[in-house]
Every structure is written in structure tokens, then in C-alpha cells.
Amino acid sequence: MKICILSATGGICTVALQQSATGGGIATYEGLFFIISLSGSVTLSESSRTCDLNVMLSMPDHVVFGGYVAGKLTAATPIQVVVSSFIPKKEKPKSNGDDDAPKGIRLVNPPAIV
């Protein structure tokens, strides 16, 4: 199952961020920060869990910072998160016939052809 984080609002008190894409270390920030943007995904399987999150935060003095979440992301206030989830289907081989039309769609009260 894959859970997509689309957005969030609220306050954060601790966040650990990756310093650069090339592995520049992890920096932990503590204080009161407000979520500007939170997006990413969580993939769940029977044997593992993978979490990829990006966050953009604002300090009370309006300084903005963010990056790839590489550790703790701790709420300071209630957080509202908008998510979407889906279970990926296994790909089927492509066919060359009329079977490419969507299945399970029923036309109710089709328009009259004049």
C-alpha cells in the first residue's frame, strides 16, 4: 500500500533534515516551526515501511527553511494532514485489440442520436 501525503498544516517542534542531496549529514532543529508544505509518500509492505517526506517550515520570525526529512518530525500542535492511498496493481501485458477500452463503465441515459 502506498500513502501519498498531499499537504499538512500545524506546528512542529523537532525536525531532522538531510543537509544536501549528496549526503552532507543530518541537522536537527528544535523550536516552534509552522508547516508551509509537507509532501511525500509512505510505502507499506508486509516486511517493510519506506517513508520519503519533504517539508518546508517557517520560523516565528518568518525565516523559511526545509528539505528532505531524515529522522524525527515531531508535532508541537495538532496537525491536519491530507492524504491519499492506493494499492498498486501489477501491470498486465498490453493487448492489440479493443480490450483497451475502460471496463466497468456503464452509460446511464445515453444521449439520443439524431
N, C-alpha and C positions, 0 to 999 in steps of 0.2 A: 504494500500500500504506500502511496506517495501522498504527503500532505504539503500543499503549497501555502506559504504564508504570503498573503497579498498586501496587508498593511497592519499597522498597530498604532495605538495611542496610549499614553500614560507616562509614568516616571520610572527611571532606572536609577539604582544606587551603586551598582557594581557592573563593570563590563570589561572583558578581556578581549583585546583586538590584535589581530596579526598586523605587524608593523609594515610589511611590504609583501608584494607578491612573490618575491624571491627568498622568503624565509628570514626576514630581518628580526625575528624574535617576537615575543608577545608582550604587550603593555597592558597593565591593569589600571583602570581608572575607577576611583571611588568618589562619591559625592551625589548630588542630585542633578540628573540629566533628563531631558524630555525627549521622547521619541519623535523624530521628524518623519523617519521612514524605517520600516522593518520589512524585509522581504527575503525569500529563500524557500528552502524545502526541507522536509524531514522524510526520509525513506525508511520504512519499517519492513523487516522480513522476519521469518521465524528465528533466524540466528543472529541478526544484527540490526543496528539502527545507525543511520547516517544523517547528520544534521549540517546543512550548509545555509548559513544566515549572513546577511549583510544588514548593517544598521547605520543610520545617520542620526546623531544626537545633538541636542543643543544644551549648552550650559545656561544657568540663570542669567548670565551677562550677555547672552546671545551669540557666544562663540560656538561655531558648529564644527563637529568632527565625526568621524565614523570609519567604518571599514568592515572587514571580514571578522565575524565573531569566532574567536579561537579558544573560548573557555566559558567562564561564567557570564551570565546575563541575568542579573538579579533585579526583580521589581521592587520599587520603592513605594509605588501607589498601585491601585487596581489597574490592570492592563486590559484593554479591549483589543482583541486580535481578530482579523478577518482571514479565514482560511478556506481552502477548497481541497477536497480529497478525491482521489481516484485510484482505481486498481488497473494498472497497465495490462492490456490484453497482449497475448502472444501474436506476432504477425502471422498472417496467413499468406500463402503464395498467391500472387496476382493471377487472375484468370483473364482470358481474352474475349469473354462473351458478354452477354447482357447481365451477368451476375454482379456487375459493378454497381448497379442501382441500389440505393438505400433500401434496407429491409425493415419491415415492421412499420412502415408509414401507410396510413390509411387516409384517403381523401374523403372527408365528410362534406356532403352537399357540394359536389363539384359544379363549377360554373357551366351553364348551358352553352353549347357551341352553336352559333347561328350561321 
